[in-house]
């Protein structure tokens, strides 16, 4: 038993030493033009997901998250700050996003894969080494408005998205107007190619 334990310790030390040599030698290519190897990708993906889940614990969405006013205010921010990288119904991402690695994912179904609390945590804190910035300088109300939009994004048609952006412009952008009576836009099933995207990793 002691021999097995000793062997395991030696193996861990050897692997750690080898990884350290690769890192310090500069042999690992950090260029955005070369994707991570499979093991590195899986390691980073697992670390990202576990970290988001852990740090989002205890975050409670506001009771009025589903109000149409929040949706309209959220689409205003999304169209201005997020669509360039992540695209939107009927809107392609900018050329700059094509050269990023990991490539910013399409967020069509992100609310099916991440909880409201996890989406809020990502927006507030950003994600290291992905290009996803922290929006911590925005109010929590603003961030919850974006979450409200992301939760209605699955199946949203280009016409519905365009209608929301027009309502947002008429309503004054990011600001929530409690007295507004806004109908929910009609949504249609979004086309799918059978491949799920991720929040930060391709």
C-alpha positions as CSV (number, residue, x, y, z in Angstrom):
1,X,0.0,0.0,0.0
2,X,2.8,2.4,0.9
3,X,4.5,1.5,-2.4
4,X,1.4,2.4,-4.4
5,X,1.0,5.7,-2.5
6,X,4.7,6.5,-3.0
7,X,4.3,5.8,-6.7
8,X,1.3,8.0,-7.0
9,X,3.1,10.9,-5.3
10,X,6.1,10.4,-7.7
11,X,3.7,10.4,-10.7
12,X,2.0,13.6,-9.6
13,X,5.4,15.3,-9.0
14,X,6.6,14.2,-12.4
15,X,3.5,15.4,-14.2
16,X,3.6,18.7,-12.4
17,X,7.3,19.1,-13.1
18,X,6.8,18.3,-16.8
19,X,3.9,20.8,-17.0
20,X,6.1,23.4,-15.3
21,X,8.9,22.9,-17.8
22,X,6.5,23.3,-20.8
23,X,5.1,26.5,-19.4
24,X,8.4,28.1,-18.5
25,X,10.0,27.1,-21.7
26,X,7.4,29.0,-23.7
27,X,6.7,25.9,-25.8
28,X,2.9,26.1,-25.2
29,X,1.5,28.3,-28.0
30,X,-0.9,30.9,-26.6
31,X,-1.8,32.3,-30.1
32,X,-5.5,32.9,-30.7
33,X,-5.0,31.3,-34.1
34,X,-4.3,27.9,-32.6
35,X,-7.0,26.1,-30.6
36,X,-6.3,24.5,-27.3
37,X,-5.5,20.8,-27.3
38,X,-8.4,18.5,-26.2
39,X,-7.1,17.9,-22.7
40,X,-6.4,21.6,-22.1
41,X,-9.7,22.6,-23.5
42,X,-11.6,20.1,-21.2
43,X,-9.6,21.2,-18.2
44,X,-10.4,24.9,-18.8
45,X,-14.0,24.2,-19.6
46,X,-14.5,22.2,-16.4
47,X,-12.8,24.8,-14.3
48,X,-15.0,27.6,-15.9
49,X,-18.3,25.8,-15.3
50,X,-17.5,24.7,-11.8
51,X,-16.3,28.2,-10.9
52,X,-19.4,29.8,-12.2
53,X,-21.7,27.3,-10.4
54,X,-19.8,27.8,-7.2
55,X,-19.7,31.6,-7.1
56,X,-23.3,32.0,-8.3
57,X,-24.6,30.1,-5.2
58,X,-26.8,32.3,-3.0
59,X,-27.6,34.8,-5.8
60,X,-31.4,35.3,-5.9
61,X,-33.1,36.7,-9.0
62,X,-35.6,39.6,-8.3
63,X,-39.2,38.6,-8.1
64,X,-40.1,40.8,-11.0
65,X,-37.5,39.4,-13.4
66,X,-40.2,38.4,-15.9
67,X,-41.7,41.9,-16.3
68,X,-41.8,43.2,-19.9
69,X,-40.2,46.4,-18.8
70,X,-37.1,44.5,-17.8
71,X,-37.0,42.7,-21.1
72,X,-37.2,46.0,-23.1
73,X,-34.5,47.6,-20.9
74,X,-32.3,44.5,-21.3
75,X,-32.5,44.3,-25.0
76,X,-31.3,47.9,-25.2
77,X,-28.1,47.1,-23.4
78,X,-27.6,43.8,-25.3
79,X,-28.0,45.5,-28.7
80,X,-25.5,48.2,-27.8
81,X,-22.9,46.2,-25.9
82,X,-23.3,42.5,-26.6
83,X,-24.6,41.8,-30.1
84,X,-21.4,42.8,-31.7
85,X,-19.6,39.8,-30.2
86,X,-22.5,37.4,-29.6
87,X,-24.9,38.2,-32.4
88,X,-28.7,38.4,-32.1
89,X,-31.7,37.1,-34.0
90,X,-31.1,38.3,-37.5
91,X,-27.9,40.1,-36.5
92,X,-24.4,38.6,-37.3
93,X,-21.5,39.2,-34.9
94,X,-18.8,41.7,-35.9
95,X,-15.7,40.7,-37.8
96,X,-13.6,41.2,-34.7
97,X,-15.4,38.4,-32.9
98,X,-14.4,36.0,-35.7
99,X,-10.7,36.4,-34.8
100,X,-11.2,35.8,-31.0
101,X,-10.4,32.6,-29.3
102,X,-12.4,31.3,-27.7
103,X,-14.9,32.7,-30.2
104,X,-17.8,34.5,-28.4
105,X,-20.7,32.0,-28.5
106,X,-24.1,32.6,-29.9
107,X,-26.4,33.0,-26.9
108,X,-29.6,31.8,-28.4
109,X,-30.1,29.0,-25.9
110,X,-27.7,30.1,-23.1
111,X,-30.6,30.4,-20.6
112,X,-31.3,26.7,-21.1
113,X,-27.8,25.8,-20.0
114,X,-27.1,28.4,-17.2
115,X,-29.4,29.6,-14.4
116,X,-30.5,33.2,-13.9
117,X,-28.0,33.5,-11.0
118,X,-25.1,32.1,-13.1
119,X,-25.9,34.5,-16.0
120,X,-26.0,37.4,-13.6
121,X,-22.6,36.4,-12.0
122,X,-21.0,36.2,-15.5
123,X,-22.3,39.6,-16.5
124,X,-21.1,41.2,-13.3
125,X,-17.7,39.5,-13.1
126,X,-16.7,38.5,-16.6
127,X,-14.6,35.5,-17.4
128,X,-10.8,35.4,-17.5
129,X,-9.0,34.6,-20.8
130,X,-12.2,34.7,-22.9
131,X,-12.7,38.3,-23.8
132,X,-15.9,38.4,-21.7
133,X,-15.6,41.7,-19.7
134,X,-16.9,42.5,-16.3
135,X,-20.0,44.8,-16.3
136,X,-19.5,45.4,-12.6
137,X,-19.7,49.1,-13.2
138,X,-23.3,48.8,-14.1
139,X,-26.1,48.6,-11.5
140,X,-27.4,45.3,-10.5
141,X,-30.8,46.3,-11.9
142,X,-29.2,46.8,-15.3
143,X,-27.6,43.4,-15.2
144,X,-30.8,41.7,-14.2
145,X,-32.5,43.4,-17.1
146,X,-30.0,41.7,-19.5
147,X,-30.7,38.4,-17.8
148,X,-34.4,39.0,-18.4
149,X,-33.7,39.4,-22.1
150,X,-31.4,36.3,-22.3
151,X,-34.1,34.2,-20.7
152,X,-36.6,35.2,-23.5
153,X,-34.0,34.8,-26.3
154,X,-34.6,31.1,-27.1
155,X,-36.8,30.9,-30.1
156,X,-37.0,34.7,-30.6
157,X,-37.4,35.6,-34.2
158,X,-35.5,38.5,-36.0
159,X,-38.8,40.4,-36.3
160,X,-39.5,40.0,-32.5
161,X,-35.9,41.2,-31.7
162,X,-36.2,44.2,-34.0
163,X,-39.6,45.0,-32.4
164,X,-38.0,44.9,-29.0
165,X,-35.1,47.2,-30.0
166,X,-37.6,49.7,-31.4
167,X,-39.6,49.6,-28.1
168,X,-36.4,50.1,-26.1
169,X,-35.5,53.1,-28.2
170,X,-38.9,54.6,-27.7
171,X,-38.7,53.8,-23.9
172,X,-35.4,55.7,-23.5
173,X,-32.9,52.9,-23.7
174,X,-31.6,51.1,-20.6
175,X,-34.0,52.8,-18.2
176,X,-37.0,50.8,-16.8
177,X,-40.3,52.6,-16.9
178,X,-42.7,50.9,-14.5
179,X,-45.8,52.5,-16.0
180,X,-45.3,51.2,-19.5
181,X,-47.7,48.6,-20.8
182,X,-45.7,46.6,-23.3
183,X,-46.9,43.4,-25.0
184,X,-44.6,40.5,-25.2
185,X,-43.2,40.0,-28.7
186,X,-44.2,36.8,-30.6
187,X,-41.4,34.3,-30.6
188,X,-40.7,31.5,-33.1
189,X,-38.6,28.4,-32.8
190,X,-35.0,29.2,-33.7
191,X,-33.3,27.1,-36.4
192,X,-30.6,24.7,-35.1
193,X,-27.8,22.8,-36.6
194,X,-27.7,20.3,-33.7
195,X,-24.6,21.8,-32.1
196,X,-24.8,23.5,-28.8
197,X,-22.6,26.6,-28.1
198,X,-21.0,27.5,-24.8
199,X,-20.8,30.7,-22.9
200,X,-17.0,31.2,-23.3
201,X,-15.6,28.2,-25.1
202,X,-16.3,27.2,-28.7
